[in-house]
Amino acid sequence: MPYAPEYLHLVFPGVTFQAWLYGRNSDDATKSGDSVEDQLTTGRALCREYHWRIDHEFKDTGISASRHGRKSRDDFEDLLDTITETPEEPGVRRIVVAYEASRYYRDLEAYVRLRAACLNSNTLLCYNGQVYDLSRRDDRKTTAQHAVDAEDEAEGIYARNLRTATIQAEEGKPHGKMLYGYLREYAVVGGRRRCVGQYEDPVRGPIVYQSLVHIDSGKSMNSLVRWLRATPEAARPDGREWSSITARRMLLNRAYLGERLHHGSYRKATWPPLKGLDTPDGRALFNRVTAKLTDPARRTQRGTDVAHLQSFIALCGECGDHQLLSAWPRANGTMLLGCKPNRHVSIREDVADAYVEEAVVEWFSRKETAHAALLPDQTDVTSRTAAIQRLINGYEEQLREARTLARTFNTDTGRPMLPASSLAEMEQDLGPKLEREQAKLRELTGVSPLLLDMLAAEDPDVVWNGRPASEDKSAVPGLTLEQKREVLRKVVTVRLHKPSKAGGRDIELSRIRLSFVGSPGFRDRPLRVPGTARAEAGPVLAAVPASETG
């Protein structure tokens, strides 16, 4: 049986009691620590009433004590260390004080550790206004039962929270960590803070959209990270620095389209898409960036800016469409572009770059050809999106009605209005159709603004190379190297072949064979990138005739 505090001095006569106070809660609704402070206040009052000297206070705010908790309980660990490492003093008996057992532990492992620490150091345990001496058999049994009850209560709370999370996901409500670019509305319900809504952050929301535009314009992830770090408004709420990993995760998060992920599938969320992404063109922008960042054939730059126009874009015409060309220096300081692994082909990089750039600008100057290749479907993104969305809405409505009927019972017969077998057939029939239309919507990318600018320009060379200021015209900056590489990926496949004569000194430009988008031989990605899995199946394309060059 536990001891009542008022009789403790009779059980342990002639000693001074020294107390260590502990407080903990798992949900700090107001972020003020009031709940933990209230626990400690109760403990202080108990110590004053019975003349226990308080030696130290420990508190863990907003941290779960169950096995499902993700944060470490630093003060609880400090408490165990203090109990274990503090030497006993003659005439002093120590007591650990908490409001109730569940403040100490909600799983048996933590109880066993605390019990061992108290037992080995001859420390008393106090909670619920009762004092337990763990050297006594009945007190160990009682506290163990309380630990079992606390663990069971935690498991019940976890099950209820899991059920709530599932319901929120099915309803498209926000859950978990707050999404960058949004703010949340909270309300305290039953002593716990609950999210009741999510809306766009007027400061950070536009940062997300601008980041998508940054990548869509052909710029690199490295330049985006530099911009995010240099922009005070883009600072992350958690104070951590932006990295390529966190930026990429942000750019690929479909929650910015107003979609909620649950068990691998997306559904309409209760929060609105970010401004700029709430239109068909905005969705197409997002899809373009997603396609670019998830392309298995895309070679990323790690820690450095791109320095070469065609490295890992142009292909070896002798090895086939699986082998990418790269640049390397010669002994005389000039750069070569060629097939580095097999040394089948090589050419001066500056010559190859000048030839390809001139051909690309000339191709964009042929407006009808370029327009037909880049915009073959005259149906705009808005109308295509609307048509797909109508089908999605229809399939979802049918499934909702069917599920409602399956849950509704006829009061006369006691049978469901729609048998489970019929519902299963409908889901098997409509489910794949719905997924196909949703995939179409995710893949609807439209055409990059970078290509549209080149296509719409009266003189594509001005967009490509820029123009210095003159008396009657302002300066126009040309495309960056990153943007030029992006254009090459989208509009032309470059293959380098061997010269017609071995050992010839003349520069043979016919070795560079170009296949523009819309013509035979164009490939929007290589068959395989070195060091990665095969990007796509299919035979290696044959060499492209010189008549198909720019």
Steps between C-alpha positions, in 0.01 A plus 500: 500500500628852425570751773293812551732805500380617841624176664829478313699652788368222726611227259844657450572685824792735539564566131471803272309451177641642178277516191559486126195624309406377153232629261409400145227538242466377142283776350578861588190669360608860557878445465539658844576193713210581733404134549849401612525809718169408668638153577814647653293751699303212652824323583647812660189541717530137614867549588431821695219336695718211616831690520675314218791699367485539119842433353423515125214512251481308171246560225430370149253720313311376194662154508322166502600233751358210298692267270359695204670823605758635253674756720750410768408581860816683591394606850374150581841365402662768717274395788612137469864608487453722807335220698774255404804724536415708809664340804292436810536743790472395863163598649351590156232303313420601143160498335409535132170689471260513203132576458402147389662178376438578132718811531797270565428230248250367249694189410638224717860545392514852647336374821757222539785747453357744758426220744854366473650847554285562810552151639879510463530849653243448779284782353126526569245550222205735545196558276127552550580625851636158605857393578634161387805321635618278215703283734165361619337219301144634512607847386688355205191302406269801535721735300544232232122474464477877473765487224298236313190720527691806379638308201155366411356851521774623264422224252134600511591863436722393211222292345257792528753741350566257216129473432468879507795535260338250261168684508674833443690354205183361344337840540806675354584691819857602594691288747853481633773759458391834355576532130748769398310780325184454706370614837251318718201589713490321834243452771539336841255210520486292816828648621681412176587729216329396176557631149171628359626649174796581277554802277780653295776689676507843328880514538623144443224385264629712208851366571382150409349620172811702414715193571297296251534774239875513569545132412251514213702780341796264463703602804669248725416375846826647628405849386156456660656404833729802485201725433298348785789546742554861392132598523394590857130441422581140400642404840364169628284519816716239674809720449687237301690588185367409157668209321448334164317217679251724681448717191436197282256358754311829496484515120359146473234535770157479337341647812568839336242400236241448772545122505524271803717186497370198688620141462671575171209673325403865469159652563361851505600686816302751703763770456533703179792473258763771515432809294643440155447125527121530517466516119556239225818682395621498861435127527687448171792700641510277807485187284785623281722554803402158638583330170834680487604414857388136484644420158730197563716597203567851629853549630511741792781730603629438851651804667622678182344700221483364146800600290437332164216536253474143371662279763270209588245620242660420163529133395770287344390409148734200498415344840127563474240698690604365838837675502520866598781732401704698752769766490865472600811719451780440254866555580498831311215633714215465249192297595377191319146366488488129444437143601725480804458132596576355154672798329307420180435862410611846610490855368602843623232609744485863387446395138225253590327751728505777239361267233217370720405843635479646150285206384262536795451874445445438128242227577301735725515760221298262281178582682263259328732201548574580864137578580377175345762300691449661841127565481357216290173493695310822459281417801625718783588379846191655657248311286690172528519538877128580519410192296713270716367659821139442387568129462674486839207677666255260337687188610541632855131590522398152386725338758375728778137422419571126483678500836216698658245250369711210630490655849125569484262218598141443392287525815253239371741230386805587708717468191741765368374713214804387301647153564866482590568289191355770275707768674813288453424464128453876464825574681687247285355660188518869590815492714747441213318753281523760774871430551568531125332841481679619813830389345416696183438809710835456678680456167341795323802729482442741213803672349775666702492884498868482405408335169200726449725806534731366231202409284332839534813711457528702182871427508578182702869595500423795728336268753783246471806726504357828632559849365704793630331832566485753214366853461147386423491154662566374849731210576359147490677229704553171319416157634721355769697184428251304709210632293676425171555142615131476584406614147734243348339220701155599377555574131803318358692173523870543421705202380872514426645256245852410384660712226485366145881497481719377784764751607352788299587847622192679363204554731219284359172649626294233324611267781254686723155375409193666646148362536249763604177429686232372263753338264625139486790436734400751767525356849392698802732298723784248459430131530710484813704735714829360636452370853120488487236247411374478145281802436288353224480192286537487125763444235790737452415734214706477188726785396304797369571603141673830447192623311311514830740745662397855593 
